[in-house]
Amino acid sequence: MFITQHMTRTPVTVSPETTLPAVREILGKGKFRHLPVVDGENRLVGIVTDRDLRSASPSSVLSEERIKACLSELDQTQVSAIMSRAFFTLTPMSTLDDALILLDREKIGALPVVDQEQRVGSAMIVVEHDGKRKPLSRIAKVLEEHSIRFTRLIRTEPEEGAPERIYLRVNTYNISAVHQALGEAGFSVVLPEIPEFIG
């Protein structure tokens, strides 16, 4: 059983520049204990936990004046200063057993699911050019209308005798919704060939 059947498909993430008060608020409102930290390309660069926040808080044995000074400094501190850069991850092809073994062996509380480029919640979609004008603009419009975030949209030169293809990277693992949106707009999605296994 693949982990994609059990993972959170639209994970909440923060950037390395997010301040600690903002992280604390997100964790509190979301009622979870871990937050992936991603860069501008949605690549995983760290993990921050509620324990990290507690560890960063000033000790109660300090003077009241010193505690206030520390808290004021923490209000301006970015999450990159306290996040963990050593973490374990899974891929969409990982199984539920893989996750359970890692969680038990490493005594960790969260496992981000990333693609081959360490992006959180992203996937590559291949679309055949329908021959109409401005395909990239039309695809971008479809994605924006359905609130589907994307980070890459590339039109390649077609091979001889083959249809022209367009490659897009979307920040979601709800691929069926992307396929449906593109199909309704008249685009044909190229699906990978799955070999038949003979039992």
RASUL-V127138 format. One record per residue. N is the residue number from 1. RES is the residue in one small letter. SS is DSSP state (a for helix, b for strand, c for the rest). PSI is psi in degrees with one decimal (NA if undefined). NEAR is the number of other ideal C-beta (glycine too) atoms within 12 Angstrom. Layout:
<<N:RES:SS:PSI:NEAR> <N:RES:SS:PSI:NEAR>>
//
This chain:
<<1:m:c:122.2:14> <2:f:b:150.2:18> <3:i:a:-23.3:28> <4:t:a:-20.9:26> <5:q:a:-9.5:15> <6:h:c:-12.7:20> <7:m:c:163.2:30> <8:t:c:118.4:24> <9:r:c:-22.1:24> <10:t:c:72.4:21> <11:p:c:144.9:30> <12:v:c:131.8:28> <13:t:b:164.8:37> <14:v:b:161.8:35> <15:s:c:163.1:28> <16:p:c:-22.2:27> <17:e:c:-6.3:20> <18:t:c:135.1:31> <19:t:b:158.7:25> <20:l:a:-39.7:34> <21:p:a:-36.9:23> <22:a:a:-40.6:24> <23:v:a:-44.3:41> <24:r:a:-40.8:29> <25:e:a:-42.3:19> <26:i:a:-44.9:28> <27:l:a:-40.8:27> <28:g:a:-46.0:15> <29:k:a:-37.6:12> <30:g:a:-13.6:19> <31:k:c:40.1:11> <32:f:c:172.0:20> <33:r:c:-6.3:22> <34:h:b:143.3:34> <35:l:b:123.7:43> <36:p:b:141.1:40> <37:v:b:122.5:37> <38:v:b:153.5:35> <39:d:c:-169.8:23> <40:g:c:-19.4:14> <41:e:c:12.6:22> <42:n:c:20.3:31> <43:r:b:138.6:27> <44:l:b:123.9:39> <45:v:b:-9.4:32> <46:g:b:174.1:33> <47:i:b:136.1:36> <48:v:b:140.9:44> <49:t:b:166.7:27> <50:d:a:-28.9:26> <51:r:a:-38.0:20> <52:d:a:-41.1:30> <53:l:a:-42.6:28> <54:r:a:-38.9:18> <55:s:a:-29.7:17> <56:a:a:-15.4:27> <57:s:c:147.9:22> <58:p:c:149.4:21> <59:s:c:144.5:13> <60:s:c:-11.8:11> <61:v:c:-8.6:8> <62:l:c:161.4:14> <63:s:c:158.2:12> <64:e:a:-39.0:12> <65:e:a:-42.2:11> <66:r:a:-37.8:15> <67:i:a:-43.1:17> <68:k:a:-40.6:14> <69:a:a:-42.2:15> <70:c:a:-43.6:21> <71:l:a:-37.7:21> <72:s:a:-39.7:15> <73:e:a:-40.0:19> <74:l:a:-31.3:27> <75:d:a:-24.6:19> <76:q:c:-2.8:17> <77:t:c:136.6:28> <78:q:b:153.6:24> <79:v:a:-24.8:36> <80:s:a:-21.4:24> <81:a:a:-22.7:24> <82:i:c:-8.7:30> <83:m:c:156.8:35> <84:s:b:130.3:26> <85:r:c:-2.7:16> <86:a:c:113.5:12> <87:f:c:162.7:28> <88:f:c:147.3:26> <89:t:b:166.9:31> <90:l:b:164.8:32> <91:t:c:166.0:27> <92:p:c:-20.3:29> <93:m:c:-3.9:17> <94:s:c:152.2:27> <95:t:b:168.0:20> <96:l:a:-36.2:20> <97:d:a:-40.6:16> <98:d:a:-45.9:25> <99:a:a:-46.2:30> <100:l:a:-39.7:18> <101:i:a:-44.8:17> <102:l:a:-44.8:24> <103:l:a:-40.4:20> <104:d:a:-44.5:14> <105:r:a:-42.2:13> <106:e:a:-4.7:16> <107:k:c:49.8:9> <108:i:c:164.6:24> <109:g:c:-4.3:22> <110:a:c:148.7:32> <111:l:c:101.6:32> <112:p:b:145.0:41> <113:v:b:121.8:38> <114:v:b:161.1:34> <115:d:c:-169.1:31> <116:q:c:-21.7:15> <117:e:c:18.5:21> <118:q:c:24.4:24> <119:r:b:139.8:35> <120:v:b:123.2:43> <121:g:c:41.6:34> <122:s:c:159.2:38> <123:a:b:154.1:38> <124:m:b:131.3:29> <125:i:b:137.5:40> <126:v:b:129.2:30> <127:v:b:139.1:37> <128:e:b:134.4:26> <129:h:c:129.7:27> <130:d:c:3.2:22> <131:g:c:-7.0:15> <132:k:c:166.8:15> <133:r:c:152.1:9> <134:k:c:57.7:14> <135:p:a:-36.4:30> <136:l:a:-42.2:25> <137:s:a:-39.0:16> <138:r:a:-38.6:26> <139:i:a:-44.3:39> <140:a:a:-39.0:27> <141:k:a:-42.0:19> <142:v:a:-46.9:32> <143:l:a:-41.9:31> <144:e:a:-38.6:17> <145:e:a:-28.0:14> <146:h:c:12.1:23> <147:s:c:39.3:16> <148:i:c:113.3:34> <149:r:c:139.7:27> <150:f:b:152.4:34> <151:t:b:-7.5:29> <152:r:b:139.0:25> <153:l:b:107.5:28> <154:i:b:133.4:21> <155:r:b:121.2:22> <156:t:c:161.2:19> <157:e:c:130.4:12> <158:p:c:148.0:14> <159:e:c:157.7:9> <160:e:c:125.1:7> <161:g:c:-1.2:6> <162:a:c:150.0:12> <163:p:c:150.1:20> <164:e:c:140.3:24> <165:r:b:153.1:26> <166:i:b:132.6:36> <167:y:b:131.9:25> <168:l:b:141.6:37> <169:r:b:120.7:30> <170:v:b:147.2:40> <171:n:c:61.1:34> <172:t:c:151.9:36> <173:y:c:6.6:34> <174:n:c:67.1:24> <175:i:a:-33.5:28> <176:s:a:-35.9:19> <177:a:a:-37.1:23> <178:v:a:-45.7:34> <179:h:a:-43.5:26> <180:q:a:-44.5:17> <181:a:a:-43.2:31> <182:l:a:-39.2:35> <183:g:a:-42.6:20> <184:e:a:-23.8:15> <185:a:c:0.5:26> <186:g:c:6.6:18> <187:f:c:147.7:32> <188:s:b:120.8:23> <189:v:b:133.4:31> <190:v:c:116.6:21> <191:l:c:145.2:15> <192:p:c:148.0:11> <193:e:c:129.2:7> <194:i:c:117.9:6> <195:p:c:148.8:6> <196:e:c:134.7:6> <197:f:c:131.1:5> <198:i:c:119.5:4> <199:g:c:NA:3>>
//
